[in-house]
Amino acid sequence: MSYSAPSQITQRQLAYFEGKHVLIAGELIDDFPLELDKHCASTSIFTTNYAYYQQFSEHHSIKCYFGAELVEETNADMILLYWPKAKAEAEYLLTMLLAKLGKDTEIVVVGENRSGVKSIEKMFADLGPMNKFDSARRCSFYWGQCTENVPTFTLQDWFKEYQVQFENHTIEVRSLPGVFSHGEFDKGSELLLQTLPNLRGHVLDFGCGAGVLGSVMKTLNPKIHLDMVDISALAIASSIETLKANDLEGHVFASDVYSNTKENYQFIVSNPPFHAGLKTHYSSTEELLEKAPQNLTHQGQLILVANSFLQYPPIIEKAFGHCETLAKNNKFKIYSAQK
C-alpha cells in the first residue's frame, strides 16, 4: 500500500522518533507503522477502527489496542496522532491519551490542512509547547510536549446526551465524539424509520452509530432479537449506552461488515456510512449489499437509506435480482430487496 499524505510527511521526519516508545492513534489508513517500527524503541497502536485493528493484530512486533478508551498499560513516551476528521474526536483522543501517559509525554500531530489540524495549536495551549516543524502535500507536522496541566479523563464525561422523538416515543441518545449524527437526529434515519414495516425475528442494524435506529426499532418491535454492529469502538460504546438509557436489550459488537455476525437475519436495516476520513468511501457498503443475500433467511429483507446520488440500486439488483424504492424525498431514498 502507498502511504497517505500524512504518513509521507511523517516519513520525512523519522529523526523525531529515534529511540522513542511511540503510540500511534487517530485517522490511520495505511501500514506506515511497520516502517516507523524500524526507527523506534517500540511501536504500538491505539485504534477505534475494528478493521484496522484486525489488520495489525497479526503483527507480533507491534501491539495493537482497540476500544473507546486505552485501558491497557503501556510504556509509550510519545504519541503520534493522525488528526481525525472531527475536531471533537481529536480533543477526545488527545485528552484520553495524555491522561493515560502523563507529564512529559511528547506528541507529534500530523494531518491534512483542510481537516483543521492547525487547531492543535490552540487545543494544546495550556498543556505545553506545540510548534509546526514541516508542511508538505497540503499537510502539517507538529511536535509538542505535555509539560504542564496534564488533563484528567473520565469516559462518561464525554457522552453528549440528546433526545429523539419518533411517533409517540422519546429515545434518549448518548453519543461520543466522532460518532455519526453526534448530537442530532439524522434526517435519512428518520425517513428510514418512517418507512420500515413491522419487524420480526433476528434484525441486524448495520453501522449502528449512536444507536438511534436500533433503539427505535426495538421500542416499536420489542420481540425482535436485535444485533447492532459498527466498525467504530466509539459507536459501539455509544450504542451500548443508548440502549441502557432506554432500558432496551440488544447485542452490540464490533464487526467489519459481516466479519463477526453470527445469525441469519430476517431483516438487515442500515443507514450505511459513505465517508472514511475526508474522502468518499463506498467499499464497506458495497460488501454489505453484495453479501446481504448470504446473511438473510429465506424471504429475508434488506432495507437501507442512502443519499439520492449514490449508485446503490445496480449493486442491489445484481445481488438480489431486483431493487425497490420504498420512499424518497429531495435528498434521500429508501431501497429494499427481498431474498
Salt bridges, closest charged atoms under 4 A:
GLU18 OE2 - HIS39 ND1 3.52
GLU35 OE1 - LYS38 NZ 3.59
GLU35 OE2 - HIS39 NE2 3.44
GLU73 OE2 - LYS100 NZ 3.35
GLU106 OE2 - LYS20 NZ 2.45
GLU112 OE1 - ARG114 NE 3.05
GLU112 OE2 - LYS279 NZ 3.20
ASP134 OD1 - ARG12 NH2 2.92
GLU161 OE2 - ARG174 NE 3.13
GLU190 OE1 - LYS187 NZ 3.61
ASP227 OD1 - HIS251 ND1 3.74
GLU241 OE1 - ARG174 NH1 2.46
GLU241 OE2 - LYS244 NZ 3.37
GLU263 OE1 - HIS202 NE2 3.81
GLU287 OE2 - LYS291 NZ 3.22
